[in-house]
């Protein structure tokens, strides 16, 4: 996928130039999968949304990478599916399964601008686990449920198994690697 600004002729010229560079490496562009778009419109690639936005409080524009809506829908679908399983499971088993999925997903999306998405995922997962507990124990009141399954607090736990908090995974900041990445295109002098 390529992201550029300009006219249709410029896009075709860029496509040909990229094809020439890739052919030197033994690769080729797939016409069905190659997309040339303006960076302000953005593109989805490997679960990431890559798009240029104005930085809040300034007039400067930066390219941001964050989880795409499709990737978020995928993880929320997995959380829903795990929490829709029968209530015959123990809470520790459910938490363990959720933790595996959540840790892997947040580790993949740590390098981007993912903090807000992690906050949403945290609230979404908490809501579904609590709903699962309410279905498991329909006659227990909220206070007893919290005391029994949240250790008196608000975060679900069963013994040593605690629900993974996606926000605590944190995000890593961008590292400028522009000079370390080799470019096949000549630099303008």
Secondary structure, DSSP 4 states (H G I P E B T S, - for coil): -EE--S-HHHHHHHHHHHHHHHHHTT----TTT--EE-TTT-EEETTEEEEEEEPTTSS-EEEEEEE-HHHHHHHHHHHHHHHTS-TTS-HHHHHHHHHHHHHHHHHHTTTSS-HHHHHHHHHHHHHHHHHHHHHHTTTS-HHHHHHHHSTTSSS-EETTEE---GGGG--PPP---TTTS--SSPPP-
